């Protein structure tokens, strides 16, 4: 169990640092399907895991000046209130008493959406680029509002399933900022925005008592060096091939969880 958790953390941390994808979308299914962790514990543990792992990767990206902080602020204006609202609803409805089935269903849907978004990323980018160049002024006027709305969607989804901060976030950003973000700045910006989202969501799950801190320790022991190495290599890897492979895995796992 300890060796499996250590290896899971190492591989996931490496992918997070390299692509900005993989925190919840890979780790949560791994914990549930491979390590046999209950869904509610997997989500709560993964949110804490993602907070610390992404902090390491963001530190590297910030030092390389590959974070667009204006976009991060816009996203946070939507995501932070959404996290608080969803946490309040979870506590109010006491969903944690019957949360296993709800989390599995929501997680399956989130993984399918994430996989599709990753496969369609180039098309989404092309559409965003066309709109940005053919009607630049209207597009730029709508950017701040749409960015806040995108942040709200991500915040709500991450709080419930721990999925979306990386994969869905990057797809939204390539549509909203098709000319502004280079691949490295895209990863750095998405990671920086994920920090307040997963941190607040993890605090809420701590209040519910769902995280497994012992399991978290083993995951972090592997993920911290993995995230640092991945962030250092960001931009040098075959991004399209890697993301395509991750997308197929997410589609298969999402379908399995729903079935």
N, C-alpha and C positions, 0 to 999 in steps of 0.2 A: 504493500500500500504506500509506504513512504517513498520507495524507489519510483513507483508509477507517478506519484504526485510530483516528485522532483523533476522527472523527465517531462511531464505535462507542462510544468511551469517554465522549464527551459525553452521548449519549442514554442510555446505560446508567446512568451516574452520576446523571443527573437522575431517572430512574425509581427507582433505589435510594433516593435521598434523599426522594423524594415518597411512596413506598409501602412501602419496606422490601423490595421484590421486584425481582429482575432481575439480581443479581450473577452467580450461576452459571447460573441458568435461562435468561437471555437471552444473556449474553456468551459462554459456552462454545459454544453452537450457532452464534452469529455467527462466532466465530473458525474453527470447523470448516467450516461450509457456505458462508460468504461470503468469508472471507479465505484459506481453504485451509490452515489450520494443522493439523498432525497432532494427533489426539485427546489423546495424552499431554502434548504441549506446551500445548495449549489449556487442559487442566485445571490444570496446574501454574502457567501464567501467570495464569489467571483467579483462582486462589486468592490469589496475591500482589496482584493488582489489587483483589480484593474486600477484602482486609485494609486497604489504605490508603484506599480509597474509603469504606468503612464507618466508618473512624476519623473522617473529616471530618464525615460525617453524624451520628455519635454525639456529636461535640463540640457540634454545634448543639442536638441533642435534650437533652443533659445540661444545657446552659446554660438551656434552657427548662423544666428539671425534668420532663421527660416520659419518664423511665426508671424502671421499678419494679425496683430493685436486688435485692430479695428473690427475685423470680421469676428474675432473671438468675442468681443464685447457685444456685438449685435446678436450673435447666437445665444449668448448667455442671458440676454434680456428676455428671450423666450423660454429657454430651457430651465433656468433656475426657478421661476414661478411654476412651471409645469411640474417639476419634480416635487415641489412643496404641495401642490394641489393633489397629485396622485398619492403621495404619502398620507395626506390627511384623509383622503377617501378610503385608502386601504385600512387605516386605523378605525375609521368611522364604521365601515361595513364589516369589520372583523374578518376580512377575507383570509387572513392567515389561518383561520380554523379549518378551512376547507381549500387551502391554497394549492395543493399538489396538482389537482386536475386542471385548475385555472391556469397555473403557471405553465404546465406542459402544453396546453392548447395555445396559449399566447406565445410561448417560445417557438413552437412549431411554425406558427404564422409568421413570426418575426424573422425566423431563419429563411423561410421561403422568400419573403420580401427582400431580405438582404442578398440572398443568392441571385435573384432576378435583377436587382439593382446593380450588382457587380457585373453581371453578364452584359447588361445594357449600358454600361458606363460610357463607352465610346459614343454610342448613339445619343445618349443624354448630353454629353459634352458637345457633340456636333450641333444639336438643336440649340443649346445655350449659346454657342459661338455664332450661329446664324442670326438668332434674335438680337444678340449683343451688337453685331456689325450692321444688320439691316435696319434696326430701329434703336440706335444707341441711347438717345435721350429718354424715351419711355422706359426702356429696360433699366437704365441706371436709377431712374426715380423709384422703381419698384424694388430694387435690390434690398434696401434696408428693411422694408416691411416683410418681404418674402424670407429674408434671412432670420428675422425674429420668429416667424411662423415655423420655419424649418427647425429652429432651436426648440420650440415648444413640442413639436412632434418627437424629436429625439429625446428630450427630457422625459416625456411621458413613457415612451417605449422602454428606455433604459431602466427606469425605476421599477417597472413591472417585470421585465425579463432579463435585464443586464445586457441586452443586445441592441445594437444600433449606433452607438457612439462612434464607431470606427467606419464600418462599411457603408452604412446608409449616409452617414455624415459626409464622407468624401464624395459620394455620388451627388448629393445635394449641392455641395460646394462647386463641383465642376460644372454644374448647370448654372448656378447663380454667378460664378466668377470665372468664366471660361478663358478670359484673357489675362486675368490678374495673378492667378496662382500657378506657379511652376509646380512640377511633381513633388519636389522636396518641400516647398512651402505649403502645399496642400496637406501633406502628411503632418507637418509640424503644427499647422493651424488647427487641424482636426483634433490632434492629440491635446493641444492646449485647451481647447473648448471642452474636451471630455473630462478634464480634471474636476471642475466644480460640479458637474453633473453626477459623476460616479461617486464623488465624495459625499454630497448631500444625500444621494440615494442610499449609500452604504450606512450613513448615520441612522437613517430611517429603519433599515433592516436590522441594525444593531439594537435598536429599541424593541424590535419584534423578537430578538434573540435567535435569529436564524443562522448567522455565520458560525462556522467551525474554525476556531482560532488555531487549533493544532494543525489542521489541514492547510490553513492559510500559511503557516510558517514554512511548511515543506514546499508549497507552491512558490512562495517568494524566494526561497533559497535557490531555486532553479531559474526563476523569471528575471531577477535583477541583472545577473550577468548576460542573460539572453537579450533583454531589452537594450542594454548598453551596446552590445555587439550589433544588433539589428539596426539601431539608430545610426551607428557609425557607417554602416554599409548602405544606408538608405540612398536611393538614386542610382546605385550601381547594379542592382539586381534586375532580372528580366520581369519587370512589373506586370506586364500583361499576362504572361504565362502563369505566374504565381497567383495572381488574382483569379484567373479563370479556373485554376485547380481548386482554390478555396471556395469559389462560387458553386462548383459542382458538388463539393462535399457538403456545403450548407443546404443545398436543395435536397440531397439524399437524406441528410439527418433531419431536416424539417419535416419531410414527408413521413419518415419513420416515427417521429414523435406524434404526429397527428393520427397516423394509422394505428 
